[in-house]
Amino acid sequence: MYTQFKSWYPYIGPCDPCPPIRVKWYNTPPQLYMNFQPPGLPQFSPYDALKMGTLWPALYGPYPNPLQETRGDEGGST
């Protein structure tokens, strides 16, 4: 099963002037994992479809809230 949020581990050099960010995260859209739209996909109600921005739950991709705490192992200051 796929996950919408991916991570990568950048190289941390011995002479980096700033504290390192050990894990960096990025977001991939859900339509990358669907080659074609199969018939009979479940659908949101009209109200929820307007709120979510798509009619089909399989194509819904939430965006993280930038004001919330980020993922744990980023190596930031506390």
C-alpha positions as CSV (number, residue, x, y, z in Angstrom):
1,M,0.0,0.0,0.0
2,Y,1.2,3.5,-0.8
3,T,1.6,6.4,1.5
4,Q,1.0,10.0,0.4
5,F,3.9,11.3,2.6
6,K,7.4,10.3,1.7
7,S,10.7,11.0,3.4
8,W,14.3,11.2,2.5
9,Y,17.5,11.5,4.5
10,P,19.9,14.2,3.3
11,Y,23.6,14.0,3.5
12,I,24.9,15.7,6.7
13,G,28.4,17.0,6.2
14,P,30.9,17.4,9.0
15,C,31.3,21.1,8.3
16,D,27.7,22.2,8.0
17,P,27.2,25.5,9.7
18,C,23.5,24.9,10.8
19,P,22.0,22.2,12.8
20,P,20.9,19.4,10.5
21,I,17.4,18.4,9.5
22,R,17.9,14.6,9.6
23,V,14.6,13.7,7.8
24,K,12.9,15.7,5.2
25,W,9.3,15.0,4.2
26,Y,7.3,15.7,1.0
27,N,3.8,15.1,-0.2
28,T,2.7,13.2,-3.4
29,P,-0.8,13.6,-4.9
30,P,-3.0,10.5,-4.8
31,Q,-3.7,10.5,-8.5
32,L,-0.1,9.4,-9.1
33,Y,-1.1,5.9,-7.9
34,M,-4.2,5.5,-10.0
35,N,-3.7,4.8,-13.7
36,F,-7.3,5.2,-14.7
37,Q,-10.5,5.8,-12.8
38,P,-12.3,2.5,-12.3
39,P,-16.1,2.3,-12.5
40,G,-18.0,2.2,-9.3
41,L,-15.7,4.2,-7.0
42,P,-17.3,5.3,-3.7
43,Q,-18.4,8.9,-3.7
44,F,-18.6,11.6,-1.0
45,S,-22.0,13.3,-0.4
46,P,-22.4,16.5,-2.4
47,Y,-21.8,18.6,0.7
48,D,-18.6,16.6,1.7
49,A,-17.4,16.7,-1.9
50,L,-17.5,20.5,-1.9
51,K,-15.7,20.6,1.4
52,M,-13.0,18.0,0.3
53,G,-12.5,19.4,-3.2
54,T,-13.2,16.0,-4.9
55,L,-16.1,13.7,-5.4
56,W,-14.1,10.5,-4.8
57,P,-12.4,9.6,-1.5
58,A,-9.6,7.7,-3.5
59,L,-8.5,11.0,-5.0
60,Y,-8.6,13.0,-1.8
61,G,-5.2,14.2,-0.5
62,P,-5.1,16.2,2.7
63,Y,-2.6,18.9,3.2
64,P,-0.9,19.1,6.5
65,N,-1.5,22.2,8.6
66,P,1.7,24.3,8.7
67,L,0.8,25.7,12.1
68,Q,0.7,22.3,13.8
69,E,3.8,20.6,15.2
70,T,5.8,18.9,12.4
71,R,6.9,15.2,12.4
72,G,9.0,14.1,15.2
73,D,12.5,13.2,13.9
74,E,13.5,16.5,12.2
75,G,16.2,17.5,14.6
76,G,14.8,21.0,15.2
77,S,15.5,23.0,18.4
78,T,13.1,22.4,21.3
